[in-house]
Amino acid sequence: VGNLIADGVIWRLSKSANLKVISRLSTAVFRGRTSDLGQVSAHLGAAYVLSGAYVANGSQIMVTAELSAARDDQVIWTDRLSGSVEDLLRPESEMADRIARAVHFAVFDAEVDHILTQPLPTLESYSLLLGAIKLMHRSTREEFLQTRNILEELINRHGRIAAPRAWLGHWYILRLTRGWSEDRTRDAAEALATTHAALDRDPSDALALAAEGFVYCHLFKDLDMARRRCEAAVLANPSHALGWLFLGTVDAFKGDGAAAVHETQRAMELSPLDPMRYYFESLSATAALSAHDYATAERLARSSLALNRMHPSTWRALTIALVLQGRMEEARSTLAKVREVDPTLTVETYLARMPNAQLETGREWARCLALAGLPSGNGNSKRH
């Protein structure tokens, strides 16, 4: 039973592209020993150690698990879970999934706390990268802006590696879509230079190709070029979740809803424990809007907001889904949330940002926001 739990958790954690998980066969040697955390970490080169115990009673099992950070010998997560042995025999064990999901998010949260309290030169590169990925998607502008310094530190340390530059390209996209860009033209040029530099180092890097695709999508509004780059990303690595997510979003903007839904679903299947889960669900809601599946768009948007209530595009997607279901009072209430997180938004600024402003999808979504009460550029609500 213990082996089933360990194998299930390891398999789920290994599906994440951002965590390197050590095989159970390598860790089994420490089972039943009194070795302390430092010894385990030193032998395995592990930054975190997941340990625990279980008690079986007939067909039921109680599991106690804890996750410790090797750097300071501190427990950062612990829980007690109960379930059935039958569940552990399933390929998609609920208990193993719960443990893996909790461990995954605990690691990312710990790395964010670590980089916020330590000077950059003292931090290991893996801490910087994991922390930057999570911090980039935090809600405050100050934390978001700090991420750029972290990524630039990684670029300085690892000049030949594409990943930090690719994530920096993604940073520019998020700054625009959150309404924080002060100069779109400058940001577009810097973002493209960043992704070009990443691809110079590795022309087949899926992350760099996907990031450049989204740069063309959001910063240049060139959906055809964006799609070619995203297609190249998933051809280079068919298991690259962000490549599929961005490809699906581009197809959603272009109005190919069926393809968009397929591609964003593929993305979520490939990264079920992603620290940016809210982002995956938010863009999947956009895909569902394009496919005219408004109930699914609402469900995905609400699920995304449960993880991050400060992402403006999710509130916009929910507003649009409610309008298209004829639920106007709820849509107006939701739009108030849009204005809270993005107070400068108007119909005109929305269309100015959106890469599909000249397409049917963009015009329809702008009309829905206006019907919910979003003001036009002169401060009056635009009604159609």
Secondary structure, DSSP 8 states (H G I E B T S, - for coil): -HHHHHHHHHHHHHT-TT-----HHHHGGGTT----HHHHHHHHT-SEEEEEEEEEETTEEEEEEEEEETTTTEEEEEEEEEEEHHHHTSTT-HHHHHHHHHHHHHHHHHHHHHHHHS-GGGS-HHHHHHHHHHHHTSS-HHHHHHHHHHHHHHHHH-TT-SHHHHHHHHHHHHHHHTT--S-HHHHHHHHHHHHHHHHHH-TT-HHHHHHHHHHHHHTT--HHHHHHHHHHHHHH-TT-HHHHHHHHHHHHHHT-HHHHHHHHHHHHHH-TT-TTHHHHHHHHHHHHHHTT-HHHHHHHHHHHHHH-TT-HHHHHHHHHHHHHTT-HHHHHHHHHHHHHH-TT--HHHHHHH-TTTTSHHHHHHHHHHHHTT-B-TTSSB---
